[in-house]
Amino acid sequence: MTQQSNQVLNIADLDLRSPSNEGAEVEITRPDGSGTGVYIRVLGEQSETVERFIVRKADERAARIVEARLRDKSAGDTGLVSARVVLDDEIESATVRTAGWRGLSEPYTEDNARKLFTLNRLIARQVIAASQDEALFMKA
Protein backbone atom coordinates (compact mmCIF):
# COMPACT_ATOMS: atom_id res chain seq x y z
CA MET A 1 0.00 0.00 0.00
CA THR A 2 1.39 3.42 -0.95
CA GLN A 3 1.41 6.30 1.46
CA GLN A 4 -0.84 9.24 0.74
CA SER A 5 0.89 12.58 0.36
CA ASN A 6 -0.56 16.04 0.80
CA GLN A 7 1.64 17.23 -2.06
CA VAL A 8 -0.30 18.23 -5.14
CA LEU A 9 1.48 17.66 -8.43
CA ASN A 10 1.02 19.62 -11.60
CA ILE A 11 1.35 18.36 -15.16
CA ALA A 12 4.92 19.63 -15.45
CA ASP A 13 5.90 17.47 -12.45
CA LEU A 14 4.90 14.41 -14.49
CA ASP A 15 6.79 15.47 -17.62
CA LEU A 16 8.82 12.57 -19.04
CA ARG A 17 9.45 14.22 -22.41
CA SER A 18 11.87 16.93 -21.25
CA PRO A 19 14.11 14.69 -19.12
CA SER A 20 13.95 12.02 -21.86
CA ASN A 21 15.24 14.59 -24.36
CA GLU A 22 18.07 15.55 -21.99
CA GLY A 23 19.04 11.95 -21.33
CA ALA A 24 20.31 10.15 -18.26
CA GLU A 25 23.82 8.92 -17.63
CA VAL A 26 24.03 5.16 -17.06
CA GLU A 27 27.09 3.11 -16.15
CA ILE A 28 27.60 0.09 -18.37
CA THR A 29 28.02 -3.10 -16.36
CA ARG A 30 29.74 -6.39 -17.00
CA PRO A 31 27.72 -9.63 -17.05
CA ASP A 32 28.60 -10.15 -13.36
CA GLY A 33 27.03 -6.77 -12.52
CA SER A 34 30.27 -4.94 -11.79
CA GLY A 35 30.76 -1.48 -13.24
CA THR A 36 33.02 -0.77 -16.18
CA GLY A 37 33.65 2.93 -15.56
CA VAL A 38 32.02 3.62 -18.93
CA TYR A 39 29.03 5.94 -18.74
CA ILE A 40 26.61 6.46 -21.60
CA ARG A 41 24.11 9.31 -21.80
CA VAL A 42 20.89 7.58 -22.83
CA LEU A 43 17.85 9.31 -24.27
CA GLY A 44 14.54 8.19 -22.82
CA GLU A 45 12.05 6.29 -24.92
CA GLN A 46 9.72 9.29 -24.73
CA SER A 47 12.30 11.62 -26.24
CA GLU A 48 11.40 13.13 -29.59
CA THR A 49 14.40 11.44 -31.25
CA VAL A 50 13.60 7.95 -29.98
CA GLU A 51 9.89 8.36 -30.64
CA ARG A 52 10.59 9.31 -34.29
CA PHE A 53 12.80 6.21 -34.63
CA ILE A 54 10.12 3.91 -33.15
CA VAL A 55 7.43 5.33 -35.45
CA ARG A 56 9.70 5.04 -38.51
CA LYS A 57 10.54 1.40 -37.74
CA ALA A 58 6.88 0.52 -37.15
CA ASP A 59 5.93 2.18 -40.45
CA GLU A 60 8.70 0.28 -42.29
CA ARG A 61 7.52 -3.04 -40.86
CA ALA A 62 3.90 -2.33 -41.73
CA ALA A 63 4.87 -1.33 -45.29
CA ARG A 64 6.90 -4.53 -45.67
CA ILE A 65 3.90 -6.64 -44.67
CA VAL A 66 1.54 -4.78 -47.00
CA GLU A 67 3.98 -5.08 -49.91
CA ALA A 68 4.36 -8.81 -49.29
CA ARG A 69 0.60 -9.29 -49.29
CA LEU A 70 0.30 -7.43 -52.59
CA ARG A 71 2.98 -9.56 -54.26
CA ASP A 72 2.40 -13.02 -55.60
CA LYS A 73 1.83 -15.24 -52.56
CA SER A 74 3.06 -18.25 -54.49
CA ALA A 75 6.56 -16.80 -54.19
CA GLY A 76 6.39 -17.54 -50.47
CA ASP A 77 7.09 -13.97 -49.35
CA THR A 78 5.23 -13.34 -46.09
CA GLY A 79 6.87 -10.02 -45.27
CA LEU A 80 8.53 -11.51 -42.21
CA VAL A 81 11.62 -9.74 -40.96
CA SER A 82 14.89 -11.64 -41.18
CA ALA A 83 17.05 -12.23 -38.13
CA ARG A 84 19.72 -9.99 -39.70
CA VAL A 85 17.24 -7.11 -39.89
CA VAL A 86 16.27 -7.63 -36.23
CA LEU A 87 19.93 -7.57 -35.14
CA ASP A 88 20.67 -4.50 -37.26
CA ASP A 89 17.60 -2.76 -35.81
CA GLU A 90 18.90 -3.46 -32.30
CA ILE A 91 22.18 -1.71 -33.11
CA GLU A 92 20.36 1.20 -34.75
CA SER A 93 17.99 1.46 -31.77
CA ALA A 94 20.87 1.68 -29.29
CA THR A 95 22.69 4.19 -31.51
CA VAL A 96 19.62 6.46 -31.75
CA ARG A 97 19.21 6.35 -27.96
CA THR A 98 22.83 7.35 -27.27
CA ALA A 99 23.63 11.04 -26.79
CA GLY A 100 27.20 10.79 -25.53
CA TRP A 101 29.61 8.95 -23.26
CA ARG A 102 32.59 9.20 -20.98
CA GLY A 103 35.12 6.61 -19.88
CA LEU A 104 36.12 5.48 -23.38
CA SER A 105 39.29 6.64 -25.11
CA GLU A 106 37.43 7.19 -28.38
CA PRO A 107 35.25 10.28 -28.65
CA TYR A 108 31.51 9.86 -28.91
CA THR A 109 30.32 9.93 -32.49
CA GLU A 110 27.39 8.15 -34.07
CA ASP A 111 29.82 5.95 -36.03
CA ASN A 112 31.77 5.04 -32.87
CA ALA A 113 28.51 4.24 -31.07
CA ARG A 114 27.44 1.95 -33.92
CA LYS A 115 30.86 0.27 -33.80
CA LEU A 116 30.63 -0.23 -30.02
CA PHE A 117 27.14 -1.74 -30.22
CA THR A 118 28.14 -3.98 -33.14
CA LEU A 119 31.11 -5.32 -31.17
CA ASN A 120 29.15 -5.76 -27.94
CA ARG A 121 25.40 -6.34 -28.08
CA LEU A 122 25.26 -6.56 -24.28
CA ILE A 123 26.01 -2.84 -24.17
CA ALA A 124 23.40 -2.15 -26.87
CA ARG A 125 20.81 -4.04 -24.82
CA GLN A 126 21.73 -2.12 -21.66
CA VAL A 127 21.27 1.18 -23.49
CA ILE A 128 17.86 0.12 -24.84
CA ALA A 129 16.76 -1.13 -21.40
CA ALA A 130 17.87 2.11 -19.74
CA SER A 131 15.99 4.13 -22.35
CA GLN A 132 12.83 2.18 -21.52
CA ASP A 133 13.29 2.62 -17.74
CA GLU A 134 10.94 5.53 -17.10
CA ALA A 135 12.10 5.81 -13.49
CA LEU A 136 15.39 7.24 -14.79
CA PHE A 137 13.52 10.15 -16.33
CA MET A 138 10.71 10.86 -13.86
CA LYS A 139 11.20 13.98 -11.75
CA ALA A 140 8.28 13.60 -9.36
C-alpha positions as CSV (number, residue, x, y, z in Angstrom):
1,M,0.0,0.0,0.0
2,T,1.4,3.4,-1.0
3,Q,1.4,6.3,1.5
4,Q,-0.8,9.2,0.7
5,S,0.9,12.6,0.4
6,N,-0.6,16.0,0.8
7,Q,1.6,17.2,-2.1
8,V,-0.3,18.2,-5.1
9,L,1.5,17.7,-8.4
10,N,1.0,19.6,-11.6
11,I,1.3,18.4,-15.2
12,A,4.9,19.6,-15.4
13,D,5.9,17.5,-12.4
14,L,4.9,14.4,-14.5
15,D,6.8,15.5,-17.6
16,L,8.8,12.6,-19.0
17,R,9.5,14.2,-22.4
18,S,11.9,16.9,-21.3
19,P,14.1,14.7,-19.1
20,S,13.9,12.0,-21.9
21,N,15.2,14.6,-24.4
22,E,18.1,15.6,-22.0
23,G,19.0,11.9,-21.3
24,A,20.3,10.1,-18.3
25,E,23.8,8.9,-17.6
26,V,24.0,5.2,-17.1
27,E,27.1,3.1,-16.2
28,I,27.6,0.1,-18.4
29,T,28.0,-3.1,-16.4
30,R,29.7,-6.4,-17.0
31,P,27.7,-9.6,-17.0
32,D,28.6,-10.1,-13.4
33,G,27.0,-6.8,-12.5
34,S,30.3,-4.9,-11.8
35,G,30.8,-1.5,-13.2
36,T,33.0,-0.8,-16.2
37,G,33.6,2.9,-15.6
38,V,32.0,3.6,-18.9
39,Y,29.0,5.9,-18.7
40,I,26.6,6.5,-21.6
41,R,24.1,9.3,-21.8
42,V,20.9,7.6,-22.8
43,L,17.8,9.3,-24.3
44,G,14.5,8.2,-22.8
45,E,12.1,6.3,-24.9
46,Q,9.7,9.3,-24.7
47,S,12.3,11.6,-26.2
48,E,11.4,13.1,-29.6
49,T,14.4,11.4,-31.2
50,V,13.6,7.9,-30.0
51,E,9.9,8.4,-30.6
52,R,10.6,9.3,-34.3
53,F,12.8,6.2,-34.6
54,I,10.1,3.9,-33.1
55,V,7.4,5.3,-35.5
56,R,9.7,5.0,-38.5
57,K,10.5,1.4,-37.7
58,A,6.9,0.5,-37.2
59,D,5.9,2.2,-40.4
60,E,8.7,0.3,-42.3
61,R,7.5,-3.0,-40.9
62,A,3.9,-2.3,-41.7
63,A,4.9,-1.3,-45.3
64,R,6.9,-4.5,-45.7
65,I,3.9,-6.6,-44.7
66,V,1.5,-4.8,-47.0
67,E,4.0,-5.1,-49.9
68,A,4.4,-8.8,-49.3
69,R,0.6,-9.3,-49.3
70,L,0.3,-7.4,-52.6
71,R,3.0,-9.6,-54.3
72,D,2.4,-13.0,-55.6
73,K,1.8,-15.2,-52.6
74,S,3.1,-18.3,-54.5
75,A,6.6,-16.8,-54.2
76,G,6.4,-17.5,-50.5
77,D,7.1,-14.0,-49.3
78,T,5.2,-13.3,-46.1
79,G,6.9,-10.0,-45.3
80,L,8.5,-11.5,-42.2
81,V,11.6,-9.7,-41.0
82,S,14.9,-11.6,-41.2
83,A,17.1,-12.2,-38.1
84,R,19.7,-10.0,-39.7
85,V,17.2,-7.1,-39.9
86,V,16.3,-7.6,-36.2
87,L,19.9,-7.6,-35.1
88,D,20.7,-4.5,-37.3
89,D,17.6,-2.8,-35.8
90,E,18.9,-3.5,-32.3
91,I,22.2,-1.7,-33.1
92,E,20.4,1.2,-34.7
93,S,18.0,1.5,-31.8
94,A,20.9,1.7,-29.3
95,T,22.7,4.2,-31.5
96,V,19.6,6.5,-31.8
97,R,19.2,6.3,-28.0
98,T,22.8,7.3,-27.3
99,A,23.6,11.0,-26.8
100,G,27.2,10.8,-25.5
101,W,29.6,9.0,-23.3
102,R,32.6,9.2,-21.0
103,G,35.1,6.6,-19.9
104,L,36.1,5.5,-23.4
105,S,39.3,6.6,-25.1
106,E,37.4,7.2,-28.4
107,P,35.3,10.3,-28.7
108,Y,31.5,9.9,-28.9
109,T,30.3,9.9,-32.5
110,E,27.4,8.1,-34.1
111,D,29.8,5.9,-36.0
112,N,31.8,5.0,-32.9
113,A,28.5,4.2,-31.1
114,R,27.4,2.0,-33.9
115,K,30.9,0.3,-33.8
116,L,30.6,-0.2,-30.0
117,F,27.1,-1.7,-30.2
118,T,28.1,-4.0,-33.1
119,L,31.1,-5.3,-31.2
120,N,29.2,-5.8,-27.9
121,R,25.4,-6.3,-28.1
122,L,25.3,-6.6,-24.3
123,I,26.0,-2.8,-24.2
124,A,23.4,-2.1,-26.9
125,R,20.8,-4.0,-24.8
126,Q,21.7,-2.1,-21.7
127,V,21.3,1.2,-23.5
128,I,17.9,0.1,-24.8
129,A,16.8,-1.1,-21.4
130,A,17.9,2.1,-19.7
131,S,16.0,4.1,-22.3
132,Q,12.8,2.2,-21.5
133,D,13.3,2.6,-17.7
134,E,10.9,5.5,-17.1
135,A,12.1,5.8,-13.5
136,L,15.4,7.2,-14.8
137,F,13.5,10.2,-16.3
138,M,10.7,10.9,-13.9
139,K,11.2,14.0,-11.8
140,A,8.3,13.6,-9.4
